[in-house]
Amino acid sequence: MNPEFVTGQPPSDGVGRALEISLRGADELLPQDEWVKKLQRAEATGQPLRIKLGLDPTAPDIHFGHTVVLNKMRQLQDLGHTVIFLIGDFTSLIGDPSGRNSTRPPLTAEQIRSNAETYFAQAKLVLDESKTEIRYNSEWSDPLGARGMIQLAAKYTVARMMERDDFNKRFKAGQSISVHEFLYPLMQGYDSVALKSDLELGGTDQKFNLLVGRHLQQEYGQEPQCILTMPLLEGLDGVEKMSKSKNNYIGISEDANTMFAKTLSISDELMWKWYTLLSFRSLEEIAALKAEVAAGRNPKDAKVLLAKELTARFHSAQAAEAAEQDFIHRSRGGVPDEIPEVTLSGAPLGIAQLLKQANLAPSTSEGNRLIDGGGVRVDSAVVSDKGLKLGAGSYVLQVGKRRFARVHLA
């Protein structure tokens, strides 16, 4: 929609640039016309907008998938707006049912407290700590009490709640839905009321919850927030959403050499999505790099640039340079010039299955034994996780000191 038509006046260069930054890599910005009006008001008054991101501390570590929304927060923060990093210590007690096909067991208060201690320490590797407001939703959720909870629940209907895709599917399948699960989107929405947010960010799986916040703000007489959803980042396998439970993640606290090597392991196709969602390079720079690869430049060159950028962000430029040199040294020093070439299909494939099909192990059980013994490497990086799956791409597999295969996986 043309912002000039919506607002009645042409957006300034600053507003146009802010809108472009908001939309970069985004899945949806709703409603876009309202966001343009908020940006114009902020520019006219000098009053920064309030940008909210809530994360439940369901695990102690943040991975690259989490940083997709954190990157967007940093971009908006750099425009001068107020960023609110909300730790859902109260909502974690309920358990987010988003994308679940069964009731999610809630965490204990001790688990939540332990996880929350490390969350912002890692998030500030992306966000500007001096310009970030850190809040906990127990601040207003605990005082709400039973009476307040009943009053809040009266502001949303069961029919609307059942429009939620995962609830609807579970109901039709005869799977249980606990009453407390209805409280999660209500409490997340109430966070927006308490914080008076102008924009809330989340993954595409959070769209329903974000819209509940918009609805509740209207119920409480506030100007409704806009919502910005970001795509879910596929992990190292190129198929599943990045997740610790899927063993396809890169944790932002992992050592520099591991971070660099894991980034190089992603497929050439997935690399460009990672560039859009994780890199701070301009879209023009990325497009130029992609054109060079299309014209014949080795895609590994682009992947190395991405790996160095991400490793430098979470460590240092010096650490990224050292990780590259370590990778080159291990690659050149340990791999013979001529090794067997194997072409396989069925990506993603588990590492033990790959070893078997590449004739580097007689069986998957033997492959797992070799992994347990620390004798398996992929692109010179030691494999310690038997659950590792590799997506489409080319890899050098090594067993022991002398057995190699270059695997082309499709």
N, C-alpha and C positions, 0 to 999 in steps of 0.2 A: 504494500500500500504506500502511496506517495505521501511522505510526511507533510509536504506543503499543502496538499488537499485536506489532510486531516486537521492540521493546526490553524490553517488560515494564513500562515505566513511561512516564508521559506526558512528552512533550518540554517543556522550559521555553519561556518566551516567546522567549528568546535563540536557542535551537536552532531553534524554529519559524520565526523570522525569517531565520536563516541558511539554512534549507532553502528558504524562499521566494525568497531572493536567488539561491541556487544554481540554481534551476529557471527563473528568469526568462529567457525567450527560448531556453532550451536545447532541443535535440532529444532527447537521452537523458541520464539520470543512472543509471549502473549500478555496482553494485546500490544502489538508493536506501536500503534498510534499513541496509546497511553504512555508508553515508555518515552517516546519522543517528546511528549508534553512535559513529562517529569524532567527530562534533560534540559529542555528549554527553560523551565522554571528555575532549575538549579543554576543555570548559566546567568539568568537575569538577576537572581537574588544573592548569588554567592553561597547559598546554603547547600552543602553536600547532601546527596541522597544516601539512604541507609540500605546497604546491601547485605543480605543475610545468607549464611550457609550453615546448615545444621548437620553435624556428624555424630552418630551414636558410637561411643567407644566400645564396639563389639569385639575388637581385637587390638592388641597393643601396637601393632605396626601399620604404618601407612605405606601403600605401594603406588606405583605410577598411575594406576587407574583412579585412585583418589585425587591425584594432582590435576586431573582434567578440569574439575570445577575449581580447585585451588588456583590454577593458572588464570582462569577467567576472573576470579576474585582479585588477583594481583593486577590484572590489566585494568579493571575498574577502579581499583585502589590508586593506581598510578594516574588516573584521571582526576583524582582529588576527592573521591567519594568515601564515605565511612563504611568500612568493612567490619561486619560482626561475625566472628568465628564462634558459633554456638555449639557447645558440647552438650549432647543430649543425655545427661546423667539421669534425668527422670524418665524420659521416653525409653531409655535402654531397659528399664525395669519392666516395661510392657513387651517390648520386642516388635520390631517393624515387620509386618506381614507382607510387605511389598515383594512381589515376584515369588511368593511362597505358595506351595501347594499343600502345605500342612501347617499346623500351629507351630510357631517358632518358640522354643523354650527360652524364657527370659533369663538374663544374667543375674548373678547375685550382686548385691551392693558392693561387696569386696572386689569382685572382678571388674566392675565398672570403675571403681575408684582407682584400681591399679592401672587399667588401660588408659584412663583419662590423664594420668600423670605424664604419659609420654606423648600424648596426641599433639598438643600445641608445640612441644619441643621439636617435633618433626615438621609440623605445618609451617613453622616460621622459616624453614628453609626455602619456602616459596613466598610466603606473605611478608610484608614489611611489618615487623613486630611493633615498631613505634607508632604505626598508624592503624593498628588492629585492636578492636574492642573484643575482649574475650568474655563470654557469658556462659552460664550454666542454666539449663531450663528448670532445674529444681528451685531456682530463686523465686519464681512465680507459680510453679506448679504445685509445690508442697503447700504453700499457704492457701491455695484454692479450696482445699478441703472437700468434704462430701457434698455440702450444699452447693458450692461453686461448681463442682463437677456435674451435678444434676442440672444446674442452670445452663451450663455449657452444652451438655448433651441435648437439651431442648432446642438448640439452635440448628440442628441438622437432623435429617430424616433417615429412617432405615432404608427407604426406597432409594434415596440418593447414595447411601453407603453401598447398597447392593449393585449399583452401576459400576462399581470398581471391578476391574477385570478378574483379578485373582479371587476375590470373594465370590463373584458370580460363577466362575468355573468350579470352585470348590463346592458351592451350594448345589449346582446341577449334578456334580459327581457324587453327591451324598457324603462329602468329606466334612469333618467337623469344623466349625468356626466358633471360637470362643468369644464371648461377649467383650472381654477385655481388649480383643483385637480391634474392635470398633473405636476404642478410646485412642489408639495410636494416631490416626490421621487428625482426630479432634485436638489432641494435645500438641501435635506438630503445628496445626493451624493456629492454635492459641498462642504459640510462640511468636507468630507474626503480629498478633494483636499486642502482646506485651512489649515487643520491640519496635512497633510502629514501622515495620519495614516497607521500603519502596519497591524492592526487588528481592525475590528469593531464587536461589540457584539450586539445582539438583540434577541427578541423572534422569534419563527418560523414564526409568521405573518409578520415579517420585512424582510424576505429573499429577496424579490424583491428590496426593497429600498437599502439594503446592496450591492446587485449586481450592482445597478446603480452607487453607489459610486466607486466600483471597475472599472467599465467601464469609468467613467469620469476621474479617475486618469490616466488611459492609454491615454485618449484624451488630457490631459494636460501634457503628457510626464513624468508622475511619475510612480514609481514601484507600481503596484496595491496592494491594501490591501487584506488580507485574511478575511474571514467572519466566525464567530462562532455563530450559532443559538442555543438558549436554549429552552427547552420545556416550554409550558405555564402551570403554576401551577393551578391544580384544587383547588377550594375553599372548604369551610367547607361542602358543599353538596356533594362533591366527583364527581360532574358531570360537572358543568360549570366552565369556567376559573374564577379565583379569581378576583372579581370586586366589587367596591363599589355599582355600580348600581344593582348588583345581590344579594346584602346583604349577601355575603358568604365570607367575607374577615376578616383578622386580621390586623389592622393598627399597624405599628411599634411604634406609639406614644400612644397606648392604655395602660391603667394601668396594672401592673404586674399580679394582680389576674385575670382580664378578659383575658389577653393573655394566661395565663396558662390554665384556664378552657376551652377556645375556642380550644386550641391545643388538649386537651384531648378529645374533641368532635368529632374529625375526625375518619373515619373508620379505622379498622386495616389494610386493604389493602392499602389505600391511605397513611398511615403512612410511608411505606417504600419508596415511591416516595418522600415524604417530607424529609426523612432522606438523600436521595441522593442529592437533590437539595438545601436543606436549612442547613443541619448539616455540621459542620466542622470536624466531626469524619472521620477517614480514612475509605476507602471502606472495608478494612479488618475488622475493628471494627464493621462496620454495618453488614457485612456478618456473623460474629461470633454471633452477637446479634440475627440476623434473624434465624440462626441455633438453638439457644437456644429456641426461641419461637416455632419453628417447632418441637422441641423435647419435648415440653410441658410447657415451661415457660409462665406465663400469659402475653399476648401481652400488657396489660395495663402497665406492668413494663417498657417496651420499650417506650411506649408513654409518660410516666412520665419523663423518661430520656430526651426525645426530648423536651417536654414542658419546663423542667428546663433549658436546654441548650439555647433555643430560648429566654426565659424570661430573663435569665442572660445576654444574649448578648445585649438586648435593655434596660435593667434596671441594675441589678447587681446580683451577686451570692446570696447575702443576700436577695434581693427581691424575687428571684426565690424560695429560701428555705421557705420564709414566705408565698409565694403564695401556695406552696405545703401544708404547714401546715394548711393554711386557708381552702384549698379545702378539706383536710382530716377532719378537724374539722366540717365543714358544712355538709359533707357527712355522717359522723358518728353520728353527733348530731341531724340531722333532719330527717333521713330516718329510718323507723322501720325495724326490721329484716325480717319480712314477709310482702310483698306487692304483689298485683296482677301482674301476668306476662301476657303480651299481645304480640302476634306475628303478624306482619303486613307486607305487601308487597307494592311495588310501589315506592320505594325510587328514588329520594328524595321527601319527603312530607313536605308541609308547616306546621308550628307549630300548627296553628288553626285546621287544618284537623287532625293532630295527636291527639290533645286533644279530638276531637270528637270521633275518632275511638277507642281511649283508654278509652272511657266512662268517661272522666274527664270533659267534657263539652257537653251539649245537642245539640249544633250546632256550626258551625265555627264562626258565628257572636258573640255568647256568649264567645267563645274562645278568639276572638279578644278583647272583652270587658274586660275579665280577664287579658289579657296581658297589656292593657292600664292601668289597676289598679295596675300593679306591682305584681300580685298574681301568676305568673307562673314562674317556675324554670325548667331548664334542667340540670341535673347533678349538682344541687345546685346553678347554676348560674342564676340570674334573667334574664328573657327574656324581652327585651324592644323593640325589632324589630318584628313587626307583619309579615314582609316579610321573616323571617328566615325559611330556609328549611334544613332538616336534611337528611343526606345520610345514607347508610347502616351502621348498627351498633347497639349497645345496649345503651339505655339511661334510666335514672330515671327521669320521669316527675312528677312534684309536682304542685298542685293547692291549694293555701291557706296553712294552717299549717298541715292539716291531710289527704289530699287526694293524693295518690301516685299510680304510675303504672311503672313497669319496662317494657319498650317497646323494643322488638327485631325487628328491621326494616331491611327488605331485598329488 
